């Protein structure tokens, strides 16, 4: 779903399992990093391609050669955050299985298929692998009080055990079916490349090829691509499939759609203006001017590149918006420094994922879900240095890929 929805969902689930409200939000915010660049059905990569003119497949492949490193370590990192070294020692085999399966699938799908279903498939495979692994492996019996013991109030632990009955298979299937339907539709949509079907490209009058980019010595295209079968259409189809499966009455479905539209009216307008602002940056030459200035950082620019994405995501709350705002700036700076523009554009998206956990928008969504409104500052304090550390890791990886691992760039 993207745009803060993962934090709301997972924080609510963790609170129900017995985590304190604050710990639930912090863990959810940190966890919502590895999938972000491919989240929202690949929208961040699609947006990045739109403003930079770089092929979606190349950007997807490059991000898929950076983000899996973060995905691999993230489950272990979360165990360390929640329960310290002792918790990591007890759970590292499970963390290894979860991180390795997610990261490997993220790499394969992003490079061989594209960005649209990358996180859907990676998550499903990771969940399946971890569930299968836990059938044959259990943590050591000592420290039975589990990961929450050191920091959570005792009364909260009872919540996880209040329900003693095991759900039937049919009940479990009904609960999972909307997610299964969405996953199947998105995988099929991506496999058949329905996103591209019926696409109409419209050149904007008086603007298309009307501006010369001296950096590239070519005219700047201004083409609007109308896609009737874009990602949103796929989600609508999945919604209708789920509604038909549960025999939802049309009136109830329309009422739910109307409520959703009201909830999204302000975020929708915000995204609309951010997209417009991004293109204004590009067509006015602002992005290229800033890119030329940042190019003065020289060999250290790959590290700066990660923190540029981090700043943009912190300000906007969205990897998509970060790519729209600074994607072309990264390309401009890369051209000045004779670096690969695909690598630098991808680093903007990869670095932006680490800014998600300190974005006021996402923190606000998380705290409102678990009843912590007014404690946003405390949550920010808990996630800030994790954000700085992980952004630095992405920057260091980009630096290595520029200077020593150039073969990793598609």
Phi, psi and omega in degrees: 000322180071185174053044173091344181302320180301322180294316180298315183292311186286326177297320178296318179295316181295320178298321178294332179279350176118358176291148173296156184302315182293317180295323180298317180292315182298314180298318180295320179295317180292320180295330182278055176237303185304324182270355194296318185296334177253007184287175182056038178060038175080009184302319179303320180290320178298316179296318180298319177296322182297320183272338182260340183078006178275143182303140179301319183298322180291317179294318178299316180296319183290316176298326177288356174250007174241307188295326179302334176296319176291319179300323183295318184272345190298315179301318176295321179297320179294319178299322179293319179295317186284318190228010177071193184296324181297316178295321179294321179298324181283330190247003188300326178298318178294318178297322179296315180296315181297312182292318182293317180293318179293311182297318181295317180292324178298318178296313185295310184292317181296328182271329185258340188236314183131182189275345193294314184250013185303307184286329178299310181291319181299317181293315181297316180295318180296316178299315181296316180296317181293318179298318179294320181296321181287352172285334184245353182225138176229151177298158176301147186293336182293156182067043188300344184290355174069185189299337187269349192301317188290337189233350187257146176298142185298325185293339182284340183290336181293338183301323184289341186249003183296325179266117185262338183282142178271130181300145176287165180298318181295322178294317178297319180295320178297319180295322182275343191302317178304321180289320178298316180298316179298316181297314181297317180296316182293321179296314179296317181300316181290318182297319180276357181054044181290341178304326186271348183288136177072012182291137178238124180258123186243116177286129182284120182300143176069357180238324182298122181057023181265356181235132179262124176270107183295334180297320181257350184057047177208160179286147182267120180288147175227090185234127176265124180261108177274119183239097181294340181247038178288183185304322180298324178295321178297319178296320178298318178298316179298322178297316180294322178298314180295318180297317178295322181297322181266005178056046178288134180291144181306320180298319179294319179296316179295323179295319177296320177297320179295318178297318179297318179298320178294320180295329186264000186297316180288313175302322180297315178296321179299312179299320180301315181289325178296318177299315178299319179296321180298315180290329175296317175306315186287310185288337179275348181091001182298316182298322182286325177294315178295322178298319179296323179291317181290337179298342180291348176287348172063231186296339182275000185301322179305324178288318176299323181303317179296318182286337172296312176300321179300313181297315183296322179288324176300317183288321187260337183080010187216131173296324178300311180296322177301316179293322178293320184285314190243359182302312181287331175300318179298318180295318180298315179295321178299320178296320180295324184264002182060040174258165180287119183295330178297316181296315183289321177296318179295323180295329175300315181290318180293320178292328182296330183300330183281343177276349183298323186286347178248004179292128179306324181298312183287324176297319179298319179296316182295312184290328179290332181290323186249014174077037180245025181303131183104348180249026181300322181297320179294321178294317177300318179299326182285334185255345191302308186287333172297319180297313179300315182297312183290326175295321177296325178295317177296318178298318179297321178296317178297321179299316179294321180292329177290313192264334184229337184241046181301336180293346179281348183274125181292000000 
